[in-house]
Amino acid sequence: MYTRVDAEAVTRLAEIVGSANVLTAGEAMAAYTHDETPMLTGQPEVVVKAGSRDEIVAILRYANERRIPVTPRAGGQGLSGGAVPVVGGIVLSVERMNRILEIDRENLMVTVEPGVITGDLHRAVEAEGLFYPPDPASLDSCCIGGNVAEGAGGPRAVKYGTTKDYVTGLEVVLPSGELLTLGGKLVKDVSGYNLVQLMIGSEGTLGVITKIVLRLLPLPKASIDLLVPYDSLEQAADTVSAIIAECIIPTTIEFMTRDTVKACENLMGKEVPFSDATAKLLIQLTGQRQEEVEADMDRVGELCLDHGAIDVLVASDRATSDRLWEARRLIIEALKHESPINHMEDVSVPRANIPPLIRGVDEIGKRIGIRALCFGHAGDGNVHVNLLKCDLDEAVYEERLEQARGAIYDLTLSLGGTITGEHGIGVTRKGYLPQALGDVQVALMRRIKDAFDPHHILNPGKIFMKRRAAPCPARCLGMSQ
Ligand SMILES: Cc1cc2nc3c(=O)[nH]c(=O)nc-3n(C[C@H](O)[C@H](O)[C@H](O)COP(=O)(O)OP(=O)(O)OC[C@H]3O[C@@H](n4cnc5c(N)ncnc54)[C@H](O)[C@@H]3O)c2cc1C
């Protein structure tokens, strides 16, 4: 179905971007064979680092004519394999397109290229007293283009929402090479279907994003953090509901279970406060005025104690706050320390259903014989279930992993949830999409894909299985599309 990248293609791509920006040697391309998804690689035939929108127009026009597959890539930090070239072809990297084009104070908007590192954007706007809230934990390595294509979230989603709530305009190159300008610096815009939102979370399958306009907020001036240990998950979850019911919206409400805290202790080689607590909440309150934030803190502290908290530790300065957050920030590293191979699930349920989800995951892990550790975003119901290989034999791990994933998805859906809250479908969850959405919705999405990309050259092998299939067998972490 697809044309292989031949000498003529390499010559044409070098004419477009300059030969220094075309990689064909195995060693040079090694970094582009994977993202951060474990056990998933794909070999590109060529890597092209585009420097401008016009270059991307020319690359896609050529690839479309010759039916060469193209996999867009930004920071390569994805956790569902979206940037992995599972059918070969061209990896189209936007890493060189990393300029912040304009910070517009009058409109409170910023215009950026897709290769801007998210943390760099945060620092640039914060230097002007402005605020871009979405904060994926990978923010110092991932890019805004990847965040938009994945619809990335982060701990601050409780109060501020996710990437989708900040994108007002996009410039997109279609697989045919045609250029779309969608939205703009607009607060209101209802002209026709909302194609801006359609592009968000489209995982590089509909078009390549070349410019992004984002809404900004005033930078909060006051901030207080609370660390709250509990003897039971239910008490922690009830506290979250009580805080929200009181109409106090913290910036973040993160949770950690005892096992994840213990993993952090193992990595850090020291004890963390209340490490034997069954569950811990980390709550951050922010606002423009110190008195308001302190009033919220007093009320949240009372609610925590009313709902059975063992204690409430408060940090109002940076050093103490860093100590409270230390273990939470190290979780992913700590889990890698426990087991270098660790498959992270990303299920999301209504907030109040976090306790039955976590108890169910624990039961599934014990029944199937795989270590399952949970942490995540209690304030928005997004739970990261980590399925650790530890010392299991590879084949045994893969078999149990797929059994556990199927059971966790069944449980999540039965609790009114969804199979991914922020990491996307990509390669690793595509076998489960029909189970999650139903055949009618998947068929409609396929027709949208056909309309944008009739020859399916853009990011093939992602989101959809090639044929209808039973839930993903172990080997679907590989190549089928
Ligand atoms: C340690 C760690 C912590 C993480 N924490 C979070 C978190 O808190 N929240 C969260 O949401 N995610 C998190 N992630 C996942 C990941 O960082 C996000 O999905 C992020 O948005 C990926 O951005 P990226 O620039 O690395 O994109 P890539 O991995 O390069 O690409 C992601 C997808 O976007 C597509 N794409 C890239 N650029 C473009 C473009 N210009 N046009 C069209 N499509 C494009 C790719 O084809 C791919 O499908 C984490 C990952 C790690 C490793």
The ligand as a Gaussian input file, in Angstrom:
#p B3LYP/6-31G(d) Opt

LIG

0 1
 C        7.584000      11.410000      32.632000
 C        6.363000      11.711000      31.820000
 C        5.324000      12.407000      32.415000
 C        4.176000      12.716000      31.666000
 N        3.173000      13.418000      32.253000
 C        2.088000      13.767000      31.531000
 C        1.040000      14.537000      32.130000
 O        1.102000      14.938000      33.293000
 N       -0.036000      14.842000      31.361000
 C       -0.129000      14.435000      30.062000
 O       -1.114000      14.761000      29.405000
 N        0.849000      13.697000      29.482000
 C        1.954000      13.360000      30.170000
 N        2.951000      12.617000      29.580000
 C        2.800000      12.178000      28.178000
 C        3.404000      13.137000      27.132000
 O        4.437000      13.892000      27.670000
 C        2.330000      14.026000      26.524000
 O        1.461000      13.211000      25.756000
 C        2.856000      15.136000      25.625000
 O        1.780000      15.915000      25.194000
 C        3.635000      14.629000      24.420000
 O        4.221000      15.744000      23.796000
 P        5.479000      15.553000      22.846000
 O        5.889000      16.900000      22.388000
 O        6.510000      14.753000      23.506000
 O        4.790000      14.779000      21.642000
 P        5.259000      13.509000      20.808000
 O        5.423000      12.332000      21.714000
 O        6.384000      13.850000      19.941000
 O        3.960000      13.298000      19.912000
 C        2.725000      13.025000      20.489000
 C        1.664000      12.914000      19.393000
 O        1.501000      14.177000      18.780000
 C        1.708000      14.085000      17.377000
 N        2.337000      15.344000      16.972000
 C        3.494000      15.864000      17.438000
 N        3.714000      17.063000      16.864000
 C        2.686000      17.297000      16.029000
 C        2.344000      18.371000      15.143000
 N        3.116000      19.436000      15.017000
 N        1.205000      18.266000      14.430000
 C        0.387000      17.185000      14.550000
 N        0.675000      16.155000      15.354000
 C        1.799000      16.209000      16.094000
 C        2.548000      12.851000      17.187000
 O        2.366000      12.271000      15.907000
 C        2.024000      11.947000      18.289000
 O        0.869000      11.287000      17.856000
 C        4.099000      12.295000      30.302000
 C        5.165000      11.618000      29.717000
 C        6.284000      11.312000      30.470000
 C        7.415000      10.594000      29.798000

